[in-house]
Amino acid sequence: MPQQPSVGIENSFIAGLKTEFTGLNFPQHAATDTDNCIYDLVGDVTRREGFDYEDNFHLNQIDRTNKAISTYKWNNVGGDGLTQLIVNQIGSTLYFYSVTNSTIASPLSNNRLISTVDLTFAIPTTSTFSPVTVECQYADGNGYLFVFNSSTEPVFCTYNPASSTVTAAIITVQIRDFLGIPELGLPDNQRPSNLSNEHLYNLRIKDGVQVLIGQLQVPLLELP
């Protein structure tokens, strides 16, 4: 009886998770779909362990139904390199937790600040959008926290170490004009005897004077 070739399939998955390949060019030892797995640099695949509460934890009862959730670590809070806060967005509200004051006896969940920031104050007056279901993006610098949400104006937050409170204000974005206002029949470089506000505006742009639409309201730039 002739020997029949046998086909063996070996799946080690050491190549990690690949999602941009087809069945014809799929790389060897890779996976198409995984759940709660960790791939490390040496090819080991391990199951991600479950989450557990902190020692001496405290449950904060906050309704999360149909609300966006995001977190961010705010470093150098208020310009103090020793102060750090965790920012937690639930819906349109930002909650703050003190990393600096957290210990085993009093963990992070026990150190939520009293003050919160409701992002609905930054919704444009003519807008019908809501930040409740939109995740925020964050950045920090010079002690400030900057919060961005597609449904609101940009916001910056300030921390007061004396009262351990956070306050927020809207950032009015500047727009630099390089084109000017169209004036039919009047060249931009002409200087008429009766100067209109529109033509003065255009002359300043042509002369290289910086013309800004809107007002800058970022105290960050006013600090010494």
PANUBA-11929 format. One record per atom (N, C-alpha, C, O): y, x, z. Coordinates in steps of 0.02 Angstrom, whole numbers, plus 50000, padded with zeros to 5 digits. Each point is the difference from the previous one (the first is absolute). Layout:
REM PANUBA-11929
YXZ;...
//
This chain:
REM PANUBA-11929
499415004350000;500594995750000;500625004550000;500055004450043;500424994649910;500595004349998;500444999050061;500044994650030;500285010949988;500434999750059;500634996149985;500335001149948;499854994350094;500604996049992;500585002950039;499935001450060;500654999549907;500585002750037;500254994850050;499994994049986;500215008250071;500274995650051;500745001650011;500215005749996;500174989250018;500715000750012;500154998850073;499824994750028;500495010150004;500194999350070;500754999650008;500365003849967;499884991850075;500714999250012;500165002450071;499714997650049;500745007249955;500205002750064;500744998550011;500425001849958;499744995150096;500694998450016;500195003350065;499804997950054;500605007449940;500235003450061;500734998550015;500235000850056;500134996949893;500714998150006;500455005650026;500534998750029;499255007649960;500415005550023;500635001049958;500455003650020;499584993249922;500595000649957;500554995250020;500555000249972;499324995450077;500524995650025;500054993549962;499554998249962;501014998350047;500124993549971;500375000849934;500545003049998;499184994449947;500305000449934;500104992949973;499534996149998;501075002349983;500144993249976;500274999849929;500104994549973;500025011249996;500315000149933;499515002249946;500215002949950;499154995850058;499505002049951;499594993949978;499994994950034;499695005949908;499564994749975;499275001950012;499865005350027;499684990349953;499305001550009;499765005749957;499495003150016;500854998449928;499795005449955;500215006950024;499635004849992;500954995750038;500245006650021;500085000750075;500385004250024;499264991650012;500065000250073;499715006450028;499445001849982;500935001850061;499755006450025;499414999250048;499904994850031;499715010449972;499414999950043;500185000350073;500515002850020;499084994150021;500075000050073;500674997050023;500315002650046;499904992149922;500614996650019;499854992750015;499474997449982;501004999150050;499924993050018;500554995949967;500565002449990;499274991549993;500494995549969;500374995650051;500564997849987;499135001050069;500304995650050;499725001650068;499395000650008;501045000150041;499785001350068;500404995950049;500534997349982;499235002250078;500354996150051;499945003850066;499455001250025;501145000550004;500025003450065;499625006650000;499615001450046;500495002649902;499695006649995;500535005449997;500564998849977;499265007150047;500455005849999;499685005549959;499425001850012;500955000949939;499765005549959;500395006350021;500625000049998;499035005250021;500345006250018;499955005149945;499674998949949;500665006950060;500065005049948;499345003449984;499935002749945;499594997350099;499365003449988;499474995349973;499425001949992;500764991949993;499554995349969;499634995350047;499594996149977;500555004350087;499674995550047;500314993049997;500604999349993;498974995750012;500224993150001;499784997050066;499404999750015;501084998050024;499854997250065;500314993150007;500494998449966;499224997750077;500254993350012;500615000350046;499985003250052;500554993449928;500594999850043;499854995850061;499774994349995;500365008650062;499864996550062;500504994450013;500555000049972;499264995450069;500434994350014;500585001750045;500035005450030;500434989949975;500595000950042;499854997450071;499614995350009;500715007750039;499924997750069;500694999950032;500465003449978;499604992850074;500634999750037;500125006450039;499535003750016;501114997649998;500175005750042;499764998850072;499874994450021;500075011150015;499894999250072;500624997050031;500565002049985;499344993150058;500564996550033;500464996549950;500614999850010;499104997649937;500404996949947;500324993550024;499814997050050;500705001049911;500354993650013;500044996349934;500235002849950;499554990950048;500024996149939;500694996749993;500244996650045;500075004649897;500644996849984;499864994249954;499805000949942;500314993150082;499854994049963;500554998649948;500524997350017;499345004649920;500484999049946;499634996549942;499475002249979;500824992549996;499684996249946;500045004149935;500545001949979;498894999549991;499975003949939;499784996049939;499875002949947;500074990650059;499754995849947;500455000349938;500594998550004;499115003549939;500365000349935;500645004350005;500504998349969;499475007150068;500585004350007;499825007249981;499455002350011;501045001149959;499905007049982;499995004350062;500364998750049;499225006549950;499935004650056;500065007149975;499655001849952;500775002250078;500075007149983;500205003850062;500274997250047;499595009349952;500165004350057;500305006549975;499895002149943;500495001150100;500325006449983;500165003750065;500184997050050;499745009749948;500175004150058;500705002949989;500125003949954;500334994250090;500705002149996;500085006250044;499984999650061;500115006149906;500095006350036;500745001650012;500434997149967;499705007450079;500685002250014;500474994150011;500544999749971;499244995650069;500384993850011;500665001550034;500015003450052;500544994249920;500655001250028;500225007350000;500455001950037;499225002249921;500165007149998;499675004050054;500145006050007;499424990950033;499655003550053;499295001649976;499604995449989;500255010950003;499355002049974;499424998250045;499425000549978;500714997650084;499464998350047;499854992650001;499534997850033;500874998249932;499914992750002;499694997649935;500245001749946;499234994450060;499654997249943;499844992750013;499824998150056;500264997849892;499844992950006;499534997949943;500035002749945;499534992650070;499594996849949;500354993549980;500154995850042;499975003449893;500314994049974;499444995649972;499595002249960;500414991650060;499484995349979;500334993749972;500334996350036;499585002749899;500264993949968;499474994650002;499435001149979;500754993150046;499584994049996;500454994549973;500434997450035;499465000849902;500444995249968;500695002949988;500075005349971;500434991250052;500695002249991;500275003850061;500595001750003;498984999550047;500225003150062;499725007050007;499415001249986;501015003550037;499795006850015;499945000850076;500474998450037;498965004049985;499885001450070;499965007650009;499815003649954;500384998850105;500035007250012;499615001750064;500054996650051;499555008849943;499595002350056;500165007450014;500065004049953;500014997850109;500185006850019;499385004450003;499564999050041;500425005949914;499465005050002;500125004950056;499535002350033;501114999449978;500185005050050;499784998150070;499785004350038;500294989449980;499844997850068;499274997850009;499814997850054;499795002949894;499314997650003;499555005050037;500055006149988;499534991450057;499515004150036;499344996150001;499964994449976;499535008750053;499364996550006;500074993950046;499734994749987;500655006250067;500104994550047;500444994549970;499914994150014;500575007949944;500444995249967;500035001749926;500465003449978;499054994249982;499955001949930;500534996849956;500454996550025;499495004749910;500514997849953;500114992450002;500574997849996;498914998450010;500074992750001;500394997550060;500254994349999;499815009750053;500394998250059;500735002049995;500404998450044;499785005249903;500675002849995;500394997249941;500335003649963;499634989850029;500404996749949;500714999050025;500104997650056;500395004149902;500704999150019;500184992650001;499704996049964;500795002450076;500224993150004;500344997849935;499924994349978;500465010249992;500394998349941;499554999849938;499535003949993;500634991549962;499674999349935;500544999549946;500594999050015;499205001549923;500464999349943;499724994549955;499455000549975;500954994350014;499824994549956;500325001449931;500614999749993;498985001749957;500255002149935;500334994349961;500295001249947;499664992750076;500304994549963;500765000649997;500314997049956;499995006850090;500735000749998;500235003949938;500584999749981;498965004149988;500175004249943;499834996749933;500075003249948;499724990550053;499864996549937;500674998549965;500454997350033;499635004449903;500624998349965;500154992550003;499544996050001;501095002349999;500204993050010;499754995449945;499874994250013;500065008449927;499784995849944;499255000549987;499754997149951;499895006550091;499295001249988;499574994550030;500174997150052;499285001549915;499514995250025;499355003550022;499524996750018;500485010049980;499415003850019;499985001150076;500514999650034;498895001749992;499915001050071;499595006350012;499525001249963;500655002850088;499615006050015;499374998650041;499655004750018;500204989049997;499444998450043;499345002549971;499575002350037;500344997249897;499375001849969;500055006549959;499555001549961;500985002350048;500105006249962;500005005950049;500385000250047;499185004749940;499975005950044;500615004449991;500255000949944;499995001950111;500585004549998;499785007149985;499425001850009;501055002149967;499925007249992;500545003450043;500534997250011;499315008950012;500435003150050;500155007349982;499645003249962;500904999250068;500165007150000;500435001250062;500314995350026;499725010949997;500445001550056;500345006749988;499745004349965;500854996450065;500385006149992;500605000050045;500334994950009;499825011050020;500595000850042;500004995050058;500544997950023;498875000149999;499964995450057;499994992749982;499894995850043;500215002649893;500024993049979;499334998049968;499635004149974;500234989450028;499444997149964;500274995849943;500444995950009;499285005249931;500214996349941;499424995449979;499445002349991;500724991450000;499504994949985;500174996849933;500564997949988;498935001749969;500104997349933;499504994349989;499405000750013;500864993849962;499594994249985;500294996849937;500614999149995;498964999149958;500244997349936;500354993350008;500344997749953;499604999050104;500324993650011;500655000550038;500344994950011;499855011150011;500615000850040;500415005949975;499775004049959;500834996550067;500405006049989;499705005850041;499654998850049;500475007449931;499775005650041;500314999750069;500574998050009;499045004150041;500224999550070;499895006850033;499515003549986;500964998450059;499895005950041;500024997950073;500384995650020;499205007750021;499944998350070;500245005950043;499895005849983;500434992650072;500265004950047;499694998850069;499924994350021;499915011250012;499684999550066;500495002250054;500335005149994;499714990950059;500425001650058;499545002150057;499664995850029;500335010749987;499535002450052;500184997450070;499564999550043;501074998949969;500204997750067;499694993250016;499784998950056;500204996749894;499734993350012;499324999049967;499704994650006;500055010549959;499364999649964;499994994049953;499514996249998;501025003049964;500054994449953;500135002649930;500265005549989;499544990449962;500095001649930;500444994649968;499884994050009;500635008149955;500434995449964;499975001749925;499865005749982;500284989349977;499955000949927;500644997749966;500364995750025;499785007349917;500574998049959;499825000949927;499555003849982;500814992749976;499875000149927;500345006149969;500555001850019;499115001349934;500305005449959;500254996949935;499604997349961;501045003050027;500284997749937;499955005649949;500305005350008;499314993649940;499855005349951;500605001149955;500314995249976;499865011150012;500535001849954;499755000349929;499435001949988;500994996149965;499845000549928;500565003849966;500584998050002;499245007549966;500505004049964;500074997449929;499514999249964;501114999650014;500144997249934;500195005749952;500475003750013;499164996949932;500155005049949;500274997049936;500205003649954;499814989750040;500194996849937;500694996850002;500365000149951;499834997050106;500644996850005;499984992749977;499474997249987;501134999850009;500074993049981;500224999649927;500505003149982;499144993349974;500204999649930;500694996749993;500144994950030;500305008349928;500684997449987;500094999849925;500105005349969;499864988950001;500054999349927;500705001949976;500504997550026;499525006849923;500635001949969;500405005150039;500575001449981;499175001350072;500375004950041;499565006150012;499514999550037;500675006249933;499605006150010;499995002150074;500484998750037;498985004449983;499945002050070;500515005350019;500205000450058;500015003949893;500455005450017;500744998149993;500435004350008;499714989649976;500704997849994;500294998350069;499654997350042;500995004549968;500334998650063;500604995349988;500555002349989;499334991250012;500554995249987;500504999950057;499865002250056;500744995349928;500524999750051;499834995150055;500155001250059;499534993249923;499784995250050;499255001050011;499584998049959;500265005250096;499315002050012;499644994650039;500194998250056;499274999249913;499594994950034;499505003550046;499865005949992;499874990350054;499495002750045;499385002249962;499685005050018;500144991249929;499415001849961;500095006649964;499555004249999;501064996849971;500115006249962;500075006050048;499775005549984;500544993550074;500035005350049;499305002050022;499865005950010;499724989249998;499305001450019;499675004449947;499675004950016;500424993349920;499695003849946;500305007149994;499635004749986;501014996050025;500325006649997;499725004650053;499895006049988;499994991450071;499745004250054;499295002449984;499825005650018;499794990149949;499335002249981;500045005549948;499655005050005;500804994249944;500065005049947;500295006550026;499845005449974;500574994350078;500305006050028;499545003550050;500195005250028;499224992149982;499525003250044;500064998050073;499685003050043;500744991949972;500064997850069;499394995750017;499804995749960;499915005550096;499414996250020;500204992950019;500394998950046;499344996349917;500124993050014;499354996950024;499495000449966;500534996550091;499404997150030;500104992550007;500524997750024;498974998649956;500004992850009;499654998450066;499445002250011;500894994250033;499714998550066;500255004950052;500335004949983;499524993750078;500215004150056;499405003150034;499484996950007;500615009350014;499465003550035;500044998250074;500525000850032;498924996949994;499974998050070;499425003250035;499614996650034;500325009949958;499455003750031;500305004850051;500245005349979;499774993250086;500285004550050;499695006949999;500305004750025;499104996049946;499685006549995;500455005149968;500015005850020;500374992149928;500415004749963;500675001250034;500395004249978;499754992150076;500635000850034;499955004450062;500505001450034;498885000749981;499915004150059;500255007149987;499965002349943;500295001250108;500245006849990;499415004649985;500105006049990;
//
